[in-house]
Amino acid sequence: METTEKIVESYCRYIKRWFTIPNIKCQGQYEIDLLAIDPSRGDVCKRYHIECGISISGAYSRLTGREFSLDQLKKRVEQASQRRTFGYFAERKFSSREVISELEKYGFKEGNYTKIIVTWGWTPEAKRQADSKGIIPWDFLDIINEIAEACRDKRTYFTDDTLRTIQLFARSGR
């Protein structure tokens, strides 16, 4: 599991208080980053399929509305930019038959769960595309800040290494 995915999972588990299942392998080269369930709603649990697309490269940080091309994704020099398109997430991460098939094994059926993309911001076109497909973008920086704020003044000892690291940094006052 990538570090960014661990941060998102820690956010869902300890801040949102959701149950999570990370890194679910699907047929082929597909993987579901994170499934989450919010049990606080009583007999009707809200479900989430969360995909992370976080890059530290400035050129490929924001989610874009550029056209997604499977042919371009196969070209090494185009892969990074293709993975930053909304279409990459909509077509490959949320809608491939391999992912859909695996989701069904966990009771996730079209219409009974929310799709979320975690990224370093997005272009207006990517936001419009997400809104039109009912997919919610989350800003990774907001997640980190919310984790830091939630644990800055708490004396709770978190055994989750990811959360503990952010807590220590937040308490350092930097």
N, C-alpha and C positions, 0 to 999 in steps of 0.2 A: 504494500500500500504506500502510495506517495505521501510525503509529509503534508502537502496541502489537503489531501483527502482525509488524513488523520485529524487535521485541525477542524475540518468541516464536520467530521464524525463527532469529535469532542464537543463542538458547538451544539450539535443536535442532541447529544446525550446529556450533557451537564447544564447547558443554558436553556435549551428548549424542553428538556426532560422527555425526550422521545426514545423509544427502543430503536436500535439500529442493527443492520446487517451489512457489513462492508464487503467489497470485492467479490461479487458473485460472478463466477465464470460461466460463460454461455458457449454454445457451439461455435466453432470457428475461432476467429480472433476477436470476439466480442466479450465485453465485461460490463457489468453494472457496478458503478462506483459505490453507490450507497442506497439502501432502502431504509426508510424510517417510518415508524408508526407513532402517532400521538395518542396515548392511551387515556388522556385526561377528559375525553369527551364521553366517557361512560360506555354504553353498549355500542356506540358507533365510533370506531377508531378512524382517524384521518390518516391516510397513507401518502407517502412521498417517494418519488424516484428522483434521486439527486445525482447529477453528473458535474464533475469538476473540470474546468478548463482554465488553469491558471499557469501563466508563463511569466518568467522574470525578464524576458526579453522585451525591451521597450517597443520594438516594432510589432510584436505579436501579443500585446497585453490585453487590449480591449476586444470584446466580442464584436464582430462586424456583420453587416448585412450583405456583404459581397456574395456573389453566386458561388454555391458549392458545386464542385465537380469531382466525381469519383476518379476520373482519369487524372486530374491534377493531383489528387491525394496520393496517387501511386508514384508521382514524380518526386524524388527526394528533395529537390530544391523548392517544391511547392507545398510540401506536407505541413510545415508549421503554419503557413498562412491559411491553408484549407481547414486546419483544426481550430481556427479562430472564427470561422464563419458560423452563423446561426444554423445554416443548412446542414452542416456537419453534425451538430447535435440533434436537430430535428429528424434527419434521415438515418444517421448511423447509430447514435447513442440512445434514441428514444423509439424509433420506428422500425428498426430492422426485425425481420421475422425471428432471428435468433434471440434477440433481447425480449421481444413480446412473448415468445414461447417460455422463456425462463421466468419472466414476471408472473405468468399465469400459474406457475408452480407455487408461488407465494400468495396467491389470491388477488394479485393486481390485474384488474381487467380494465380495458379502456373505459374511462368515465368515472372510475371509483378511486382515482389517485391523482395527485398533483405532480407535475413535472417541474423540476428546478434546475437551472444552470448556474453554477457558481463561477464567477469570473472577476477580473479586475475592471469592472465597468463595461460599457457597451456604447455603440454608436446609436444615434436616434433611429436609423433604419433597422438595426438589429432589435431594438426595443419594440418597434412597430411589428416586426415579424413575430417576435415572441408573444406579444399581446394577441395577435391574430390567431395563434396556435394554442393559446391558453397556457403557455410556458412562462414560469416566473424566473426572472434573473435576480440573483443575489450578488451583491458586491462583496468580494473577499475581504477588502479592507474594513467594511462595516462589521463583518463577522469577527475579525481579530479585535477590533475596538470594543465590540460588545462583550467578548470573552474577557478582555483586560479589565473593563469597567466592572464586570460582575464579580471578579475575584480580586480586584486591587486591594480592598480593605478587609477581606475575609481572612481569617486565620485557619480556615479549613486546609488540611493537608490532602492534596489531590494525588492519588497514586497513578493517575493517568499521566504519563511522561509529557505528552503534548500540552495538556492543560497546565501542568505544573510549570513547564518552561515559560509559557505565556504569563502565568501568575507571577513568577519570579521577576520577569522583565517588567511587568506592570508595577510591582512593588518597588522596583529599583528607582522609580520616579523619572525615568527617561522618556 
